[in-house]
Amino acid sequence: MAMQILQFLLEVASGLIAGACLLRLYMQAQRVPFSNPIGQLVFALSDWLVLPLRRLIRPGGKFDLSCLLGAVLVELVHYLLLALLSGALASLVWLPLLALFGLLRMALTGCIGILIVYAILSWVQPHAPVAHLLARLSDPLLRPLRSVMPLVRGIDLSPLITIIALQVLQMMLTHVQFSVLMGNW
């Protein structure tokens, strides 16, 4: 039981830090200001890792690759510690692949979370302080569907359809990961 608790705490810690790095990358790509409470939290969770990495990788263009590198490093350390804790040192060969799948799963889960909070907030409290931020983060995910899907009696179903599509992608990703790691690809 102690091992499960340790693995859970490791998962939470790495999820928070790598998730903050990925959200920082996404917010910068969408040119979302960081002057809001969510932006300040993202900075607080990721500055200690991203800022030193910027000395190695200069930010340029739309994507700050130091944020992505930070998330990758956190996931690599996460899976390394899991391998050491479980005694599965033979799985060290798979660390980069596990980290990649972990990051993809985290990105999909983050997008689903953003869409769920955006949808609920748009129904319950559309003028909340973070509503504009969530709308800006959700818009790139919803825009493709909104352009082809009409409102149904004034209700926008694009968040629901997008969440379902992202969950299907998660299932496919899990299947691909299992197939690759088991050698059945």
N, C-alpha and C positions, 0 to 999 in steps of 0.2 A: 504494500500500500504506500509506503514511503516513496518508492520509485515512481509510482503513478503521480503522486503529489508533486514530486520534483520535475517530472516530465511536463505536467500541466503548467507549473510556474514558469518553466523554461519556454513553453509555447506562448504563454501570455506575454512574457517580457519581450521575446523576439518578435511576436506579432505587433506589439505596440511600437517598437522602435522601427522595424522594417516597414510596417504600415504607415508610420509617420513619414518615413523617407519617400515612400511611393506616393502618398498624398501630397507631399511637398512638390515632388516632380510634376504631378498632375495639376496642382494649383498654379505652379509657375507656367506650365504649358498653356493653361487656360487664361493666364494673366489675371488671376484672382488676387485681389489685395490681401495681404497678411495682417491687416490692422484689425481684424475681427478676433473674437475669442478662439475660434477654431484655428485660425492662422497662428495665433500666439502659442497655442498648445502644440501645434506641429513644429514650430521653431524650438520650443522648449524640449521636445522629445528628440529632435534630430540635429540641432546645431552642433552638439559635441562631436558628432560623427561626420557630418557633411562639411563643416567649415575646414577641418584639416584635410579632407579629401580634395577640396577645391585647390589646394596647393599643387596636387598631382594632376588634376583635370580641371583646366580653366573652363568656367561656364561660358557657353557660346551658343547662339541659336536659340531655338525654342525649348530645347530640353537640357536640363542641368544634369549631366551624366554623373556628377558626384553624388547626387541623391540616389540614382540607380545603383551605383557602385556600393554605396552605404547599405542599401537594402540587400544586395547580393552578399556582402560580407557578413551581415547579421544572419542571414539564412544559412550561409556556410558554417558559421560558428554554431548556430542552433543545431544543425544536423551532425556536426562533429561532436558536440557535447552529448547528443542523444546516442550516438554510436559508442562513445566512451562509457556512458552510463549503463548501456545495455550489454556492453561487452562484445558488440558486433563490429569488431575492428576490420573484418573482411569487407564491410560495406563502405569503407572509406573511399574506395574507387568510385562509388556512385555519388559521392557528395556533391559535385557540381550539378549533376542531373537532378538530384533531390532538391537542391536549392532552387534550380530553375522552375521545377514543378511547384515548389512551395510558393515562389514569388507569383507565378501565374494564378495559382489558387487564391492567394492573398489579394491580388488585383481584382479578380472576379468577385470575391466576397466583399471587397471594399466598394465596388461599383453597385452591387446589390444593396449593401447597407445604405449608401448614399441615396439610391432610388427609393428605398422603403421609407427612410426618414423624410425625404422630399415629398413623397406622395401623402404620407400621414399629415405632415405639417401643412401641406396645401389644402387639406380638407379641414383640419382642426383650427389652425392658426396661421393663415396665409401671410399675415403681416408681421410675423415674428422677426426679430433682428437677424437671425441666420437664414431666413427664407430666401433672401436674394442670393446669398452665397451658395446654398444648395441648388437653387435654380440654375446658377451659372455652371456648377459642376455636373448637374444632370442633363443640361441641354445638349451637349455633344453626344450623349448616349441616346437621347430620345429623338433628336432631330431627324435621323433617317426614317424612323417609323412615322413621325408626325407628318412628314411630307407626303406619305402615301395612304395614311390611315385617317379617315374622318372621325370627328367626334361622334359618340353614340349618345344621342339625347343630351348633348352638352357635356358629356363626361369624356375625359381624355383617358383612354385605355392604354396608351403607349407605355406608361411606367410598368403596368402589369405584364404586358407582352414582352417588354425588354427584360424584366426580372425573370420570367419563365425562360427566355432565350439564354440568359446568362447562366441559369441553373442547368440547362441542358449542356451548355459549354463546360460547366464544372464536371458534370457526369462524364462527358467525353474525355476531358482531361484526366480524370481519375482512371478511366479505362486505358487510355494511352500510357499513363504512368505505370499502371500495373502490368500491362503487356510488355513494355520496354524492360522493366526491372525483372520480369520473369522470363525474358528471352523469347516471348511469343510474338514479337512484333513482326 
